[in-house]
Protein backbone atom coordinates (compact mmCIF):
# COMPACT_ATOMS: atom_id res chain seq x y z
CA UNK A 1 0.00 0.00 0.00
CA UNK A 2 1.48 3.32 -1.01
CA UNK A 3 2.15 6.06 1.48
CA UNK A 4 -0.41 8.40 -0.15
CA UNK A 5 -3.20 5.78 0.04
CA UNK A 6 -2.39 5.04 3.70
CA UNK A 7 -2.44 8.78 4.58
CA UNK A 8 -5.73 9.25 2.71
CA UNK A 9 -7.36 6.36 4.59
CA UNK A 10 -6.05 7.70 7.92
CA UNK A 11 -7.32 11.23 7.20
CA UNK A 12 -10.73 9.89 6.08
CA UNK A 13 -10.96 7.70 9.20
CA UNK A 14 -10.24 10.60 11.57
CA UNK A 15 -12.52 12.93 9.62
CA UNK A 16 -15.56 10.61 9.69
CA UNK A 17 -14.95 9.07 13.14
CA UNK A 18 -16.21 12.12 15.11
CA UNK A 19 -19.44 12.19 13.07
CA UNK A 20 -20.11 8.50 13.65
CA UNK A 21 -19.36 8.78 17.39
CA UNK A 22 -21.47 11.88 18.09
CA UNK A 23 -24.24 11.20 15.59
CA UNK A 24 -27.46 10.62 17.52
CA UNK A 25 -28.98 8.31 14.88
CA UNK A 26 -32.12 10.38 14.46
CA UNK A 27 -32.69 10.60 10.76
CA UNK A 28 -36.39 11.41 10.46
CA UNK A 29 -39.05 11.46 7.78
CA UNK A 30 -42.48 12.98 8.21
CA UNK A 31 -44.87 15.68 7.26
CA UNK A 32 -47.01 18.41 8.65
CA UNK A 33 -49.45 21.19 8.18
CA UNK A 34 -49.98 24.55 9.71
CA UNK A 35 -51.67 27.90 9.73
CA UNK A 36 -50.00 30.94 8.14
CA UNK A 37 -50.81 34.53 8.97
CA UNK A 38 -49.71 36.60 5.98
CA UNK A 39 -49.06 40.13 7.25
CA UNK A 40 -50.10 42.66 4.61
CA UNK A 41 -50.09 46.44 4.52
CA UNK A 42 -53.87 46.63 4.91
CA UNK A 43 -54.47 43.65 7.22
CA UNK A 44 -53.75 39.98 6.85
CA UNK A 45 -54.78 36.71 5.33
CA UNK A 46 -54.74 33.17 6.60
CA UNK A 47 -53.28 30.32 4.61
CA UNK A 48 -52.68 26.59 4.96
CA UNK A 49 -49.25 25.07 4.30
CA UNK A 50 -48.70 21.33 3.79
CA UNK A 51 -45.18 19.90 3.75
CA UNK A 52 -43.01 16.82 3.90
CA UNK A 53 -40.00 16.85 6.21
CA UNK A 54 -36.63 15.14 6.05
CA UNK A 55 -34.32 15.61 9.05
CA UNK A 56 -30.72 14.67 9.64
CA UNK A 57 -29.12 14.93 13.09
CA UNK A 58 -25.66 16.47 13.00
CA UNK A 59 -25.20 15.69 16.71
CA UNK A 60 -27.43 15.56 19.80
CA UNK A 61 -28.05 19.35 19.76
CA UNK A 62 -28.19 20.17 16.04
CA UNK A 63 -30.57 18.92 13.38
CA UNK A 64 -30.87 19.90 9.73
CA UNK A 65 -34.37 19.73 8.24
CA UNK A 66 -35.58 20.05 4.64
CA UNK A 67 -39.24 20.81 3.88
CA UNK A 68 -40.73 20.69 0.39
CA UNK A 69 -44.38 21.64 0.30
CA UNK A 70 -47.22 23.82 -0.89
CA UNK A 71 -49.01 26.76 0.65
CA UNK A 72 -52.37 28.28 -0.14
CA UNK A 73 -53.96 31.64 0.62
CA UNK A 74 -55.74 34.24 -1.47
CA UNK A 75 -52.57 36.13 -2.55
CA UNK A 76 -49.90 33.70 -1.33
CA UNK A 77 -50.08 30.28 -2.97
CA UNK A 78 -47.60 28.04 -4.65
CA UNK A 79 -44.83 25.54 -4.09
CA UNK A 80 -42.07 26.07 -1.55
CA UNK A 81 -38.88 24.56 -0.17
CA UNK A 82 -37.35 25.32 3.22
CA UNK A 83 -34.11 24.38 4.94
CA UNK A 84 -33.87 24.81 8.72
CA UNK A 85 -31.26 24.31 11.40
CA UNK A 86 -32.79 23.27 14.73
CA UNK A 87 -30.73 24.01 17.84
CA UNK A 88 -32.02 21.95 20.76
CA UNK A 89 -31.76 23.87 24.03
CA UNK A 90 -33.32 21.51 26.60
CA UNK A 91 -32.58 17.94 25.53
CA UNK A 92 -35.07 17.33 22.73
CA UNK A 93 -37.98 19.20 24.28
CA UNK A 94 -37.37 22.81 23.07
CA UNK A 95 -35.45 24.15 20.10
CA UNK A 96 -34.57 27.34 18.25
CA UNK A 97 -35.06 27.19 14.48
CA UNK A 98 -33.09 29.24 11.95
CA UNK A 99 -33.61 28.82 8.24
CA UNK A 100 -34.57 29.99 4.82
CA UNK A 101 -37.61 29.20 2.69
CA UNK A 102 -38.12 29.71 -1.04
CA UNK A 103 -41.71 30.24 -2.20
CA UNK A 104 -42.73 30.37 -5.88
CA UNK A 105 -45.95 32.38 -5.91
CA UNK A 106 -48.64 31.87 -8.55
CA UNK A 107 -49.81 34.90 -10.52
CA UNK A 108 -53.44 35.70 -11.02
CA UNK A 109 -55.49 38.80 -11.79
CA UNK A 110 -58.99 40.10 -11.28
CA UNK A 111 -60.34 43.45 -12.36
CA UNK A 112 -58.93 45.14 -9.26
CA UNK A 113 -56.16 42.83 -7.93
CA UNK A 114 -52.98 41.63 -9.63
CA UNK A 115 -50.93 39.07 -7.69
CA UNK A 116 -47.25 38.73 -8.54
CA UNK A 117 -45.59 35.68 -10.08
CA UNK A 118 -42.46 35.84 -7.96
CA UNK A 119 -39.85 33.71 -6.22
CA UNK A 120 -39.79 34.88 -2.59
CA UNK A 121 -36.87 34.30 -0.25
CA UNK A 122 -38.00 34.16 3.38
CA UNK A 123 -35.32 34.03 6.11
CA UNK A 124 -36.90 32.40 9.17
CA UNK A 125 -36.52 32.34 12.93
CA UNK A 126 -38.67 30.45 15.36
CA UNK A 127 -39.11 28.23 18.39
CA UNK A 128 -40.52 24.77 18.70
CA UNK A 129 -41.17 21.82 20.94
CA UNK A 130 -40.97 18.14 20.13
CA UNK A 131 -42.22 15.20 22.16
CA UNK A 132 -42.37 11.47 21.62
CA UNK A 133 -45.75 9.70 21.62
CA UNK A 134 -45.22 5.95 21.16
CA UNK A 135 -42.92 5.75 18.10
CA UNK A 136 -44.06 9.08 16.64
CA UNK A 137 -42.40 12.43 17.24
CA UNK A 138 -44.93 15.28 17.45
CA UNK A 139 -43.62 18.80 16.76
CA UNK A 140 -45.22 22.19 17.48
CA UNK A 141 -43.47 25.18 15.95
CA UNK A 142 -43.92 28.94 15.68
CA UNK A 143 -41.94 30.72 12.90
CA UNK A 144 -41.56 34.31 11.75
CA UNK A 145 -40.48 34.80 8.13
CA UNK A 146 -39.50 38.08 6.44
CA UNK A 147 -40.07 38.09 2.64
CA UNK A 148 -37.74 39.42 -0.06
CA UNK A 149 -39.06 41.04 -2.22
CA UNK A 150 -41.73 42.49 0.03
CA UNK A 151 -44.64 42.88 -2.37
CA UNK A 152 -47.43 40.45 -3.28
CA UNK A 153 -49.54 42.64 -5.55
CA UNK A 154 -49.06 45.23 -8.26
CA UNK A 155 -51.09 47.93 -9.98
CA UNK A 156 -51.29 48.68 -13.69
CA UNK A 157 -51.41 52.42 -14.38
CA UNK A 158 -51.45 53.13 -18.08
CA UNK A 159 -48.59 51.05 -19.49
CA UNK A 160 -46.65 50.92 -16.20
CA UNK A 161 -46.53 48.21 -13.57
CA UNK A 162 -46.29 49.59 -10.04
CA UNK A 163 -45.08 46.98 -7.59
CA UNK A 164 -46.43 47.58 -4.11
CA UNK A 165 -44.52 46.92 -0.88
CA UNK A 166 -47.49 45.34 0.86
CA UNK A 167 -46.09 42.00 2.12
CA UNK A 168 -44.50 42.58 5.53
CA UNK A 169 -44.09 39.08 6.94
CA UNK A 170 -45.40 35.63 7.60
CA UNK A 171 -46.14 34.01 10.96
CA UNK A 172 -46.55 30.23 10.83
CA UNK A 173 -47.83 27.81 13.42
CA UNK A 174 -46.93 24.27 12.31
CA UNK A 175 -47.75 20.81 13.63
CA UNK A 176 -45.65 17.94 12.34
CA UNK A 177 -45.37 14.20 12.73
CA UNK A 178 -42.16 12.30 12.06
CA UNK A 179 -40.71 8.84 12.38
CA UNK A 180 -37.16 7.62 12.78
CA UNK A 181 -35.62 5.86 9.78
matplotlib code that plots the C-alpha trace (Angstrom):
import matplotlib.pyplot as plt

x = [0.0, 1.5, 2.1, -0.4, -3.2, -2.4, -2.4, -5.7, -7.4, -6.0, -7.3, -10.7, -11.0, -10.2, -12.5, -15.6, -14.9, -16.2, -19.4, -20.1, -19.4, -21.5, -24.2, -27.5, -29.0, -32.1, -32.7, -36.4, -39.0, -42.5, -44.9, -47.0, -49.5, -50.0, -51.7, -50.0, -50.8, -49.7, -49.1, -50.1, -50.1, -53.9, -54.5, -53.8, -54.8, -54.7, -53.3, -52.7, -49.2, -48.7, -45.2, -43.0, -40.0, -36.6, -34.3, -30.7, -29.1, -25.7, -25.2, -27.4, -28.0, -28.2, -30.6, -30.9, -34.4, -35.6, -39.2, -40.7, -44.4, -47.2, -49.0, -52.4, -54.0, -55.7, -52.6, -49.9, -50.1, -47.6, -44.8, -42.1, -38.9, -37.3, -34.1, -33.9, -31.3, -32.8, -30.7, -32.0, -31.8, -33.3, -32.6, -35.1, -38.0, -37.4, -35.5, -34.6, -35.1, -33.1, -33.6, -34.6, -37.6, -38.1, -41.7, -42.7, -45.9, -48.6, -49.8, -53.4, -55.5, -59.0, -60.3, -58.9, -56.2, -53.0, -50.9, -47.2, -45.6, -42.5, -39.8, -39.8, -36.9, -38.0, -35.3, -36.9, -36.5, -38.7, -39.1, -40.5, -41.2, -41.0, -42.2, -42.4, -45.7, -45.2, -42.9, -44.1, -42.4, -44.9, -43.6, -45.2, -43.5, -43.9, -41.9, -41.6, -40.5, -39.5, -40.1, -37.7, -39.1, -41.7, -44.6, -47.4, -49.5, -49.1, -51.1, -51.3, -51.4, -51.4, -48.6, -46.7, -46.5, -46.3, -45.1, -46.4, -44.5, -47.5, -46.1, -44.5, -44.1, -45.4, -46.1, -46.5, -47.8, -46.9, -47.8, -45.7, -45.4, -42.2, -40.7, -37.2, -35.6]
y = [0.0, 3.3, 6.1, 8.4, 5.8, 5.0, 8.8, 9.2, 6.4, 7.7, 11.2, 9.9, 7.7, 10.6, 12.9, 10.6, 9.1, 12.1, 12.2, 8.5, 8.8, 11.9, 11.2, 10.6, 8.3, 10.4, 10.6, 11.4, 11.5, 13.0, 15.7, 18.4, 21.2, 24.6, 27.9, 30.9, 34.5, 36.6, 40.1, 42.7, 46.4, 46.6, 43.6, 40.0, 36.7, 33.2, 30.3, 26.6, 25.1, 21.3, 19.9, 16.8, 16.8, 15.1, 15.6, 14.7, 14.9, 16.5, 15.7, 15.6, 19.3, 20.2, 18.9, 19.9, 19.7, 20.0, 20.8, 20.7, 21.6, 23.8, 26.8, 28.3, 31.6, 34.2, 36.1, 33.7, 30.3, 28.0, 25.5, 26.1, 24.6, 25.3, 24.4, 24.8, 24.3, 23.3, 24.0, 22.0, 23.9, 21.5, 17.9, 17.3, 19.2, 22.8, 24.1, 27.3, 27.2, 29.2, 28.8, 30.0, 29.2, 29.7, 30.2, 30.4, 32.4, 31.9, 34.9, 35.7, 38.8, 40.1, 43.5, 45.1, 42.8, 41.6, 39.1, 38.7, 35.7, 35.8, 33.7, 34.9, 34.3, 34.2, 34.0, 32.4, 32.3, 30.4, 28.2, 24.8, 21.8, 18.1, 15.2, 11.5, 9.7, 6.0, 5.8, 9.1, 12.4, 15.3, 18.8, 22.2, 25.2, 28.9, 30.7, 34.3, 34.8, 38.1, 38.1, 39.4, 41.0, 42.5, 42.9, 40.4, 42.6, 45.2, 47.9, 48.7, 52.4, 53.1, 51.1, 50.9, 48.2, 49.6, 47.0, 47.6, 46.9, 45.3, 42.0, 42.6, 39.1, 35.6, 34.0, 30.2, 27.8, 24.3, 20.8, 17.9, 14.2, 12.3, 8.8, 7.6, 5.9]
z = [0.0, -1.0, 1.5, -0.2, 0.0, 3.7, 4.6, 2.7, 4.6, 7.9, 7.2, 6.1, 9.2, 11.6, 9.6, 9.7, 13.1, 15.1, 13.1, 13.7, 17.4, 18.1, 15.6, 17.5, 14.9, 14.5, 10.8, 10.5, 7.8, 8.2, 7.3, 8.7, 8.2, 9.7, 9.7, 8.1, 9.0, 6.0, 7.3, 4.6, 4.5, 4.9, 7.2, 6.9, 5.3, 6.6, 4.6, 5.0, 4.3, 3.8, 3.7, 3.9, 6.2, 6.0, 9.0, 9.6, 13.1, 13.0, 16.7, 19.8, 19.8, 16.0, 13.4, 9.7, 8.2, 4.6, 3.9, 0.4, 0.3, -0.9, 0.7, -0.1, 0.6, -1.5, -2.5, -1.3, -3.0, -4.7, -4.1, -1.6, -0.2, 3.2, 4.9, 8.7, 11.4, 14.7, 17.8, 20.8, 24.0, 26.6, 25.5, 22.7, 24.3, 23.1, 20.1, 18.3, 14.5, 11.9, 8.2, 4.8, 2.7, -1.0, -2.2, -5.9, -5.9, -8.6, -10.5, -11.0, -11.8, -11.3, -12.4, -9.3, -7.9, -9.6, -7.7, -8.5, -10.1, -8.0, -6.2, -2.6, -0.2, 3.4, 6.1, 9.2, 12.9, 15.4, 18.4, 18.7, 20.9, 20.1, 22.2, 21.6, 21.6, 21.2, 18.1, 16.6, 17.2, 17.4, 16.8, 17.5, 15.9, 15.7, 12.9, 11.8, 8.1, 6.4, 2.6, -0.1, -2.2, 0.0, -2.4, -3.3, -5.5, -8.3, -10.0, -13.7, -14.4, -18.1, -19.5, -16.2, -13.6, -10.0, -7.6, -4.1, -0.9, 0.9, 2.1, 5.5, 6.9, 7.6, 11.0, 10.8, 13.4, 12.3, 13.6, 12.3, 12.7, 12.1, 12.4, 12.8, 9.8]

ax = plt.figure().add_subplot(projection="3d")
ax.plot(x, y, z, "-o")
ax.set_aspect("equal")
plt.show()
